[in-house]
Structures are given as structure tokens and as C-alpha cells.
Amino acid sequence: MNRIVLAFRCFFNILFGGSLSPEVLTELNLAKRETKAPAPAAPVIKTSDGALQILAILQRDSRLIDFLMEDIGAYSDDQVGAAVRELHDQCRDSVSRYLTLQPVIDGVEGTFTKAPSTDAQLVKFVGNVPAKPPTGGILRHKGWRVAKVDLPQLSSKQDAAIIAPAEIEIE
């Protein structure tokens, strides 16, 4: 039945248009079929990408993951202390470059401070805490909040799960 319909389409194409339409030419296999390339998928941004990106930055700038994954039991305290001092400076510089941090409570640790809120995300009461949280107490830790994140844009080809690529030296 398809051949008869195709024959009629050819007849009327030539009769009224003087030539065969591109669709009819394609059905007759006289023209290449157009294959539409699928549209590139939009990159899916996961909330974990930022955390992995921070880890990758800390690894790139200070080799933090290498340090954490190494067994340091065989090293003396002096050797570990010397390595940690340099690691600390490099990590602090990296964090400062991409994150703006502020204390949750801008006060002096060890002094009485009024709690700005009883929200457990802002303030964690520690010690002998009654059933009803008090209005304040001794500030033991200021807490930290991120005021600004300025991470570089990940490319769509970049796999955020790769913290550091393997390195192979060619001699």
C-alpha cells in the first residue's frame, strides 16, 4: 500500500510542482536522510560539586588529601608539626581565596555572651544545659558562616568526583 501512496505523491509532485519534493526524494532513497544530532545535555549541577571542588582546590594547593590519607605514625612529632605548619598556611590561603568567612558570634571566647538565637543551626549550647535553653553563657567557639562563595565555574567536561588526577612520569 505504501508504494501506491508513494507513486501518487510522485505523480502529484511532478504534476503541480514540476519536481519531486525533498521528502519524496528521501523516501525513494534518492537523497540522504538528515540525521539530527541530539542536543547536548545541559550539565547537571549537584550540590556535592561545590564540596568536591573545594577538596580539589585544597589538594591542588596544599596536597591536603595526600596528607590526610598518609599514615603519619612513623614520623616524629617534630616532623609532623613542621609539615602541618606549611599545610595550614596553604589551606588557609586557598580557603580565603574562594570563601569569605565570618564568625557566627563576633565576641571574645571565654567571656559571657548573649545568644543571638536559640536556633540550633546558629548556636549549640554545651555543658550542663537545662531543658529550656538559657539566654547566654560562656562563649567557647565563635562558630563560622560563609558570607560569600566565589568558586570558579566547572566546565561541563570536568568530572567533579576527580579530586586529583593520577600522575604518571615519563622519563
Order of alpha helices (4+ residues) and beta strands (2+ residues): alpha-alpha-alpha-alpha-alpha-beta-beta-beta-beta
